[in-house]
Amino acid sequence: MKLSFLRKKHPQFIYQSFSYQLKRNNLIITFDFRIPPDFKFSPQVKIKNIDKKRFQKIKKETLENLIFNLGMVESLSYWKATLSPKINVEAGYLTKEQISWWQDLILKGMGQFFYENKIDFTKSNFLKIKSSQKSLNFDGPEKLQLKDRILIPLGGGKDSIVTLEILKEAEEEFKIFSLNPTEAIKKIIKIGKEKSPIVIERKIDPLLLKLNQKGYLNGHTPFSAYLTFLTALCAVIFDFKYVAFSQERSSNEGNIKYQGRIINHQYSKSFEFEKKFRDYLEKYLVKGVYSFSFLRPLYEIQIAKLFSCYPQYFSAFLSCNEAQKTYSGTKRPIQKWCGQCSKCLFVFTILYPFMEEKTLIKIFHKNLFKDQNLLPLIQELIGIKDFKPFECVGTKKESKIAFYLAWKKKKKSGGELPFLLMWFERNIFPREKNWENISKEIMQGFDQNHFLPKEFERILKKKLKKPAQTLDKF
């Protein structure tokens, strides 16, 4: 459907209200959104296994303010269907500064959505957010004294596994946090022998899916921003001082310039957003929750080297977005690396220098370097064609180094070069004379733009100096 038609038919989106109830040991949160004149949405979030005694100690004002703000980021998934020019917030109160913060998140966090739907989001009348309440019964962020332990959001990929294992080796007290856990995540939790993870179920209102099928707008939203608000809420509910994400410095690099703005698929994983969220958390939500990214100083390829030390997870980790879609409708969902997307090629490449080739082939079910159809993807990853893919991949510079280190390893081991590494040797390798120096710069780098508490910085640096020996048994 045309944007002009949608915005004229649906001039406002309303965040009407939220409600919550403790049912047995589960906190069930319901948000109410409306797009007049036709649509009403009631998505739910269920936070499981809550300690009722602990829950009753939380101030109502603090709890409701956290839930209200979670609803703000939840609303983006529904607002995007029509891109109504006005968002009317009736569920709570936002200051002018907060409204500005949310507009900034929408414009930067949904850049990929605007680009892929060919939307000019830079016009002055594109979006207006209005808070209809005069005030909220909230006197400012409550200062909490939370237990000195860590909440670790676990995805299905290698990064959060590395965070989990390093903090486990350091004998830190932690719990796993998982939202709608996939089969891969469940397997990782089992391998890690992690008991009683904090599990949350998020249910999308089915009407949204029906609208997408009818041609209403659909696309990327800042999911990591959603996780930051949800984990802050859970840190308060479950009594955790720290939330340790696993985002890396590579996420700071954008993908393409559009309408004069840099579009970054990973904006809500970036250091810029991390800083802005921490400021928002401290000023408007709660004091005493320390949210940060444990792997922020590192590139993806450095994390890959660390991950290679944990072969017990080789059969479980999965970060291919295509794989997440391959549910067959049977009792046993089909989940495996597709071997055809830029994420698969990137992960295969950054792991290649640190793992046995036969091990990678077992994980990906083929040698991706032999696939000639992947040539356009290597060209996009290293930045010589089109633009960096809209995936959670590394910087163009580190992708070049990853292919160089893979090429170097294969040359040293002997045998015929596979197609992609031969192409690299002929077309990319001659362009640079300082491959070794650049490799050291990447592999030994430790970015100072991070928010790691001193103790966590010490733990990470110690691990980098003495990584465990790779067993490579899989």
Secondary structure, DSSP 8 states (H G I E B T S, - for coil): --HHHHHHH--EEEEEEEEEEEETTEEEEEEEEEETTTEEE--EEEE-S--HHHHHTS-HHHHHHHHHHHHHHHHHHHHTTTT-SEEEE-SS---HHHHHHHHHHHHHHTHHHHHHTT----STTS-EEEE--S--S--S-EE----S-EEEE--SSHHHHHHHHHHHHTT--EEEEEES--HHHHHHHHHTT--S-EEEEEE--HHHHHHHHHT-------HHHHHHHHHHHHHHHHT-SEEEE---GGGGS--EEETTEEE-TTGGGSHHHHHHHHHHIIIIIEES-EEEETTTTS-HHHHHHHHTT-GGGTTT----TTGGG---SSSS------SSSHHHHHHHHHHGGGS-HHHHHHHHSS-GGG-GGGHHHHHHHTTSSS---SSS---HHHHHHHHHHHHHHHHHH-S---HHHHHHHHHTGGG-S-HHHHHHHHHT---S-----HHHHHHHHHHHHS--------
